[in-house]
Amino acid sequence: MGSVHEYHMPPPWLGSTHELVIGPDGDNLWVSQQLEDRVLRVSTTGRVVGTIDFPENSGPHGIDKDQRGHVWVTEEFTNALVELDATGKRLARYPLPYPGAGPHGLRIGCDGHTVWWTG
């Protein structure tokens, strides 16, 4: 039988941990925290090994990685998709042409590079 481990994230604790994906390194988890405006990189032991800060009130939510190892995140409150490299450096921000779409969920397609999002 498996086991369950609970890890506490660093403050502030606004109760908005949303999505997670195994990172490009295949080891650490990337976790979106919408109300904290950040994405955390967390080791399998629960230690935070990186913090990627997003603009205030951007609402990072959906998260996935592509075949190149880039991590994609939705900014639900600012209506954009963000592309990060494997270290968390912001490569690009793509504003959506649909006002108020509020990109929520995000997945990379089976081809490894098509970005799908829900609004």
VENLIN-V550519 format. One record per helix or strand of 3 or more residues. SS is the DSSP state (a for helix, b for strand). FROM is the first residue (numbers start at 1). LEN is the number of residues. If there is no record, write none. Layout:
BEGIN
ss: (SS SS)
from: (FROM FROM)
len: (LEN LEN)
END
This chain:
BEGIN
ss: (b b b b b b b b b b)
from: (17 29 38 48 60 71 80 90 106 115)
len: (6 5 5 6 6 5 5 6 3 3)
END
